[in-house]
């Protein structure tokens, strides 16, 4: 989806404390780790987004961001349920995290670290992609300066 909005029937919104278990289940199914104990604090800070199926309210995807230093938000984990992948939900979650960071005058960039096969995904969302430099493990990092437009042709 070129406009980075979620597919019809799906809303991207801030997670609530009631979403904690669903967020952990989505991340676990994707074999992603996050600080489970700190997840409530991340939810309270507004740094967790969920993609919710409008009809049932079920969580289809989740994104957890952290604030590792002033001025930066980091996409710690983003995952979509396997049956819903490839429909623009992950893109909508990352775009939502960028929009949330843009609304914070103290934040000037969003970063992420990811496997090489996700380079195109992040590049399409306006992230500059480069090697993470970690002993040749194939991980990449992405950096999105806020105020940079997303290329809507991708």
VEXKENU-955407 format. One record per atom (N, C-alpha, C): residue in one letter; y, x, z. Coordinates in steps of 0.1 Angstrom, whole numbers, padded with zeros to 4 digits, always signed. Example, Ala and Ser with C-alpha at 12.3 -4.5 7.8 and 13.67 -1.06 7.14 Angstrom:
a-0057+0132+0078 a-0045+0123+0078 a-0033+0132+0078 s-0022+0128+0071 s-0011+0137+0071 s+0000+0129+0079 
END
This chain:
x-0012+0008+0000 x+0000+0000+0000 x+0012+0009+0000 x+0021+0007-0010 x+0032+0016-0011 x+0043+0013-0001 x+0043+0001+0005 x+0054-0001+0015 x+0050+0002+0029 x+0037+0006+0031 x+0032+0011+0044 x+0031-0001+0054 x+0032-0013+0049 x+0030-0024+0058 x+0015-0027+0059 x+0011-0033+0070 x-0003-0036+0072 x-0007-0046+0061 x-0020-0047+0059 x-0025-0057+0049 x-0023-0071+0055 x-0023-0081+0046 x-0022-0095+0050 x-0031-0099+0061 x-0026-0105+0072 x-0034-0109+0083 x-0036-0099+0094 x-0029-0088+0093 x-0030-0077+0103 x-0015-0074+0107 x-0013-0073+0120 x-0001-0069+0126 x-0002-0056+0133 x+0008-0047+0132 x+0008-0034+0139 x+0019-0037+0150 x+0015-0034+0163 x+0023-0037+0174 x+0020-0027+0185 x+0029-0027+0195 x+0027-0018+0207 x+0015-0024+0214 x+0007-0015+0219 x-0005-0019+0227 x+0000-0024+0241 x-0008-0033+0247 x-0006-0037+0260 x-0017-0031+0269 x-0015-0031+0282 x-0025-0026+0291 x-0039-0033+0289 x-0039-0046+0285 x-0051-0053+0282 x-0059-0047+0270 x-0052-0039+0261 x-0058-0033+0250 x-0065-0020+0252 x-0064-0015+0265 x-0069-0002+0268 x-0084+0000+0263 x-0092-0008+0267 x-0107-0007+0264 x-0109-0008+0249 x-0102-0017+0242 x-0104-0018+0228 x-0099-0005+0221 x-0088+0001+0225 x-0083+0013+0220 x-0093+0024+0221 x-0099+0025+0234 x-0109+0035+0236 x-0121+0033+0228 x-0125+0021+0225 x-0137+0018+0217 x-0135+0022+0202 x-0123+0019+0197 x-0120+0023+0183 x-0120+0038+0182 x-0113+0045+0191 x-0113+0059+0190 x-0127+0065+0192 x-0135+0060+0201 x-0148+0065+0204 x-0157+0063+0191 x-0156+0051+0185 x-0164+0049+0173 x-0160+0059+0161 x-0148+0064+0161 x-0144+0073+0151 x-0146+0088+0156 x-0153+0089+0168 x-0156+0102+0174 x-0143+0110+0177 x-0133+0103+0181 x-0120+0110+0185 x-0119+0109+0200 x-0113+0120+0205 x-0111+0120+0220 x-0096+0119+0223 x-0094+0112+0234 x-0080+0112+0239 x-0081+0112+0254 x-0070+0114+0261 x-0070+0114+0275 x-0071+0100+0280 x-0084+0096+0283 x-0086+0082+0288 x-0078+0078+0300 x-0077+0088+0309 x-0070+0085+0322 x-0055+0083+0320 x-0050+0091+0310 x-0036+0090+0307 x-0032+0079+0297 x-0042+0072+0292 x-0039+0062+0282 x-0030+0051+0287 x-0032+0047+0300 x-0023+0036+0305 x-0009+0041+0305 x-0006+0053+0309 x+0007+0059+0309 x+0013+0059+0295 x+0005+0062+0285 x+0009+0063+0271 x+0012+0048+0266 x+0004+0039+0270 x+0007+0025+0267 x+0020+0020+0273 x+0022+0024+0286 x+0034+0020+0293 x+0047+0026+0286 x+0045+0038+0281 x+0056+0045+0274 x+0059+0040+0260 x+0050+0031+0255 x+0052+0025+0242 x+0046+0035+0231 x+0038+0044+0235 x+0033+0054+0225 x+0019+0051+0220 x+0014+0039+0222 x+0001+0035+0217 x+0004+0022+0208 x-0001+0023+0196 x+0000+0011+0187 x-0014+0006+0183 x-0015-0007+0181 x-0027-0013+0177 x-0025-0021+0164 x-0035-0021+0156 x-0035-0030+0144 x-0044-0042+0148 x-0038-0053+0149 x-0045-0065+0154 x-0047-0075+0143 x-0059-0081+0142 x-0062-0091+0133 x-0056-0104+0138 x-0047-0110+0130 x-0039-0121+0135 x-0047-0133+0139 x-0058-0136+0131 x-0065-0148+0134 x-0073-0147+0147 x-0078-0136+0151 x-0086-0135+0163 x-0080-0127+0174 x-0070-0119+0171 x-0064-0110+0181 x-0072-0097+0183 x-0083-0095+0176 x-0091-0083+0178 x-0084-0071+0173 x-0086-0060+0180 x-0080-0047+0176 x-0089-0040+0165 x-0082-0038+0153 x-0089-0032+0142 x-0087-0017+0141 x-0076-0012+0147 x-0072+0002+0146 x-0063+0005+0157 x-0061+0018+0160 x-0053+0022+0171 x-0047+0036+0168 x-0035+0039+0174 x-0029+0052+0173 x-0023+0055+0186 x-0026+0067+0191 x-0021+0072+0203 x-0012+0084+0200 x+0001+0084+0205 x+0010+0095+0204 x+0013+0101+0217 x+0017+0113+0217 x+0021+0120+0229 x+0035+0126+0227 x+0041+0131+0237 x+0054+0137+0237 x+0053+0151+0243 x+0048+0160+0235 x+0045+0174+0241 x+0057+0182+0244 x+0068+0179+0238 x+0081+0186+0241 x+0092+0177+0237 x+0104+0180+0242 x+0116+0172+0239 x+0118+0172+0224 x+0121+0160+0218 x+0124+0159+0204 x+0112+0157+0195 x+0100+0157+0201 x+0088+0156+0192 x+0078+0146+0197 x+0073+0138+0188 x+0062+0129+0191 x+0050+0134+0183 x+0039+0134+0188 x+0027+0140+0182 x+0016+0129+0181 x+0011+0127+0169 x+0000+0117+0167 x-0012+0124+0172 x-0017+0120+0184 x-0028+0126+0190 x-0041+0120+0184 x-0042+0108+0181 x-0054+0102+0175 x-0050+0089+0168 x-0056+0087+0156 x-0055+0074+0149 x-0068+0071+0143 x-0072+0059+0145 x-0086+0055+0140 x-0085+0040+0136 x-0094+0037+0126 x-0096+0023+0122 x-0110+0020+0122 x-0114+0008+0126 x-0128+0004+0126 x-0134+0006+0112 x-0146+0011+0111 x-0152+0015+0099 x-0152+0004+0088 x-0154-0008+0092 x-0155-0019+0082 x-0141-0022+0076 x-0130-0017+0083 x-0117-0020+0078 x-0109-0008+0072 x-0116+0003+0070 x-0110+0015+0065 x-0107+0013+0050 x-0097+0021+0045 x-0094+0020+0031 x-0085+0009+0027 x-0079+0002+0037 x-0071-0010+0034 x-0056-0008+0037 x-0053+0004+0042 x-0039+0006+0045 x-0035+0004+0060 x-0045+0002+0068 x-0043+0000+0082 x-0039+0013+0089 x-0046+0024+0086 x-0042+0037+0092 x-0028+0041+0087 x-0025+0039+0075 x-0011+0043+0070 x-0001+0034+0077 x-0004+0021+0079 x+0006+0013+0086 x+0008+0017+0100 x-0003+0022+0107 x-0002+0027+0121 x+0007+0039+0121 x+0004+0049+0113 x+0012+0061+0113 x+0027+0058+0109 x+0029+0049+0099 x+0043+0046+0096 x+0050+0039+0107 x+0042+0031+0115 x+0047+0024+0127 x+0051+0034+0137 x+0043+0045+0139 x+0047+0055+0149 x+0059+0063+0144 x+0061+0065+0131 x+0073+0072+0126 x+0085+0063+0129 x+0084+0050+0126 x+0095+0040+0129 x+0099+0040+0143 x+0089+0040+0152 x+0091+0040+0167 x+0099+0053+0171 x+0095+0064+0165 x+0101+0077+0168 x+0116+0077+0163 x+0118+0071+0151 x+0131+0070+0145 x+0141+0062+0154 x+0135+0052+0161 x+0144+0044+0170 x+0148+0051+0183 x+0142+0062+0185 x+0145+0070+0197 x+0155+0082+0193 x+0167+0081+0197 x+0177+0091+0193 x+0173+0105+0198 x+0165+0106+0208 x+0161+0119+0213 x+0150+0126+0205 x+0144+0119+0195 x+0133+0124+0188 x+0137+0127+0174 x+0134+0140+0169 x+0138+0144+0156 x+0126+0147+0147 x+0114+0146+0152 x+0102+0149+0143 x+0089+0143+0149 x+0080+0141+0140 x+0067+0136+0143 x+0057+0146+0138 x+0047+0150+0146 x+0037+0159+0141 x+0023+0154+0142 x+0014+0160+0136 x+0000+0156+0137 x-0009+0169+0134 x-0021+0169+0139 x-0031+0179+0136 x-0043+0171+0131 x-0050+0176+0120 x-0060+0168+0114 x-0069+0177+0105 x-0081+0171+0102 x-0090+0178+0093 x-0085+0179+0079 x-0089+0188+0071 x-0084+0191+0057 x-0086+0179+0048 x-0096+0171+0050 x-0098+0159+0041 x-0087+0148+0043 x-0079+0149+0054 x-0068+0140+0056 x-0055+0145+0051 x-0054+0156+0044 x-0042+0162+0040 x-0034+0152+0031 x-0041+0146+0021 x-0034+0137+0012 x-0029+0124+0020 x-0036+0120+0029 x-0032+0108+0037 x-0019+0111+0044 x-0018+0122+0051 x-0005+0126+0057 x+0006+0129+0048 x+0003+0136+0037 x+0013+0140+0027 x+0019+0127+0021 x+0011+0117+0018 x+0016+0105+0013 x+0025+0097+0022 x+0024+0101+0035 x+0033+0095+0045 x+0045+0103+0048 x+0047+0113+0040 x+0059+0121+0041 x+0058+0133+0050 x+0046+0137+0054 x+0044+0149+0063 x+0043+0161+0054 x+0050+0172+0058 x+0048+0185+0053 x+0035+0190+0059 x+0025+0194+0050 x+0012+0198+0055 x+0010+0213+0054 x+0005+0219+0064 x+0002+0234+0064 x-0010+0237+0073 x-0015+0249+0071 x-0026+0254+0079 x-0022+0254+0094 x-0031+0249+0103 x-0028+0250+0117 x-0030+0264+0123 x-0036+0273+0115 x-0037+0287+0119 x-0047+0289+0130 x-0056+0280+0133 x-0066+0282+0144 x-0079+0288+0139 x-0079+0301+0138 x-0092+0309+0136 x-0100+0303+0124 x-0094+0298+0114 x-0101+0294+0102 x-0110+0282+0104 x-0106+0273+0114 x-0114+0261+0116 x-0112+0250+0106 x-0103+0252+0097 x-0100+0242+0086 x-0091+0231+0090 x-0086+0231+0102 x-0076+0221+0107 x-0063+0224+0101 x-0055+0213+0098 x-0042+0214+0093 x-0032+0207+0102 x-0020+0210+0100 x-0009+0204+0108 x+0001+0197+0098 x+0007+0187+0103 x+0017+0180+0095 x+0029+0178+0104 x+0040+0178+0097 x+0053+0177+0104 x+0062+0167+0095 x+0067+0157+0101 x+0076+0148+0094 x+0090+0148+0102 x+0100+0153+0095 x+0113+0153+0100 x+0118+0139+0099 x+0124+0134+0110 x+0129+0120+0109 x+0141+0119+0101 x+0142+0108+0094 x+0153+0106+0084 x+0148+0110+0070 x+0136+0117+0069 x+0131+0120+0056 x+0124+0107+0051 x+0127+0102+0039 x+0121+0090+0034 x+0107+0092+0030 x+0099+0082+0032 x+0085+0082+0027 x+0085+0080+0012 x+0077+0088+0005 x+0076+0087-0009 x+0068+0074-0012 x+0075+0064-0017 x+0069+0051-0020 x+0061+0050-0032 x+0060+0061-0040 x+0052+0061-0052 x+0037+0064-0050 x+0034+0069-0038 x+0020+0074-0035 x+0011+0063-0031 
END
